Amino acid sequence: MKEFLAKQGFLGTHGTMGADLSYISAVLFTALFLLGWYQGKKHKGNVHHSLTLWGMITMLAYFTSYYLFRQLGVFALEGRSGFGGPDWVYNNIFTPTITIHILLVTFGIVIAIYLIVLGFRASVKENGKRFLKEEALHVKTKNFCITLLSILALLGLLAFIRCSSFRCYIVYLVGFLIVILVFAFEKIMEKVLTNGAKRHRLLGKLTMIMYLLLLITSTITYLLLYIIYTPQIPEG
């Protein structure tokens, strides 16, 4: 698989197959989220639910593939040696852009997962149509703790079974942190905005802005790495 991802890409740039698939995947899940949000604005709950759910599946598949194969992503070229442009572009444009992108990805994953779960919890389906319930929404402390500890225990078990390298444990540690952040975010939002429907709508707007910025930073990164400059891939 790594050999396939390292081949020349299909977009006609200097990018590899992995880089091109990475960028197309980012465009796809962002488009699904934005289109799903638009359908939600038009009160088409069923379509909104399906599109955002598929967007989440596509996004998780993308990040899973990135961690499994390492070369699936525009960040496969690690360090200054992989960037083909001048130092001032690397220091003043590329590095700030990729830093912002990584921060957005981190928060974007947490909020997107939270919104998908919130969408199920805050909605009801009647006569074949899904819509949000205008009522207070919170999780009982007992259920909250049991769910959190169960997920962390499952991740810990998977890490123990599957991992034989420090890098693998780092991946699962990131998973631990994301789960904890999602659950912490839930408790904060329960106090800040008790109404589940209003919470979902407000966070939906903020998330769409975030994913637009994600696509912009991803596009800038791809342009700098594979179109404007020729990547300098170190030998070996």
Steps between C-alpha positions, in 0.01 A plus 500: 500500500782742584651441157166585337456818703854611411426486124432808287160648583199539271444876530783588264715669767825404674296321764507128569195274480473522878514880499235526228269252672551693823402831348198357314384331822527831687296674229241220506430491874501880520250518214278241669504695828423830328223353285356325804503826696321676212231231495460541875447874452218411258348275771562183297595291800525162328735625227703703751538197725614271216748745346669594827519136606668404170728802540608370840556147362711641215701718739570214743595271209743765379672545836508124561668451162746778574610341826514151353702581190674824609539614138131578454502875552663821388699491823693187399803715417632561848739781576654781299672257261170405337396855413624627164448873550725770648558540874292817533194323355559200725538712814237770434230320299535121499578445871226735635247350256575140591501586873155660473381202294615247763329698778179520296516126428535424872203714604307406185510127577387556859208728409393296196480179705314685773251648251425162342424350842305813600300476178377154595425603858331832424281379215189289464350327198125517450305400189826433320639850565784589733500829690665655807325502838482838673575380852776480761753229428750355743661168590463343842831493687489122543439435129761761410770332710411146390509595130827692529678228697369227267633674190837571663523139618426375146768726354745386764426134420546560127828680563624209716404244234610685187796719594861391487658840437512839669341663192198270529453593866517868405210448256286341771602771746366757254178296487482509882540878501235551231247288693571690823469835319166400344358399839641810672348713225162339567508597867601857422226541239237355735561794732547769233206402275250259651260489202618213278352636175650848545832344600507291183416795274754737655783249499405399146560855376833527680608160370423591139718811531774281643478250216509775239822622659625140502441468126669835435811410702508153345484652151776751576720220636438281195572791263828582673615139518401366161408776254686825566822325603649161418527284814853407604462141617812376679657181374432184700 
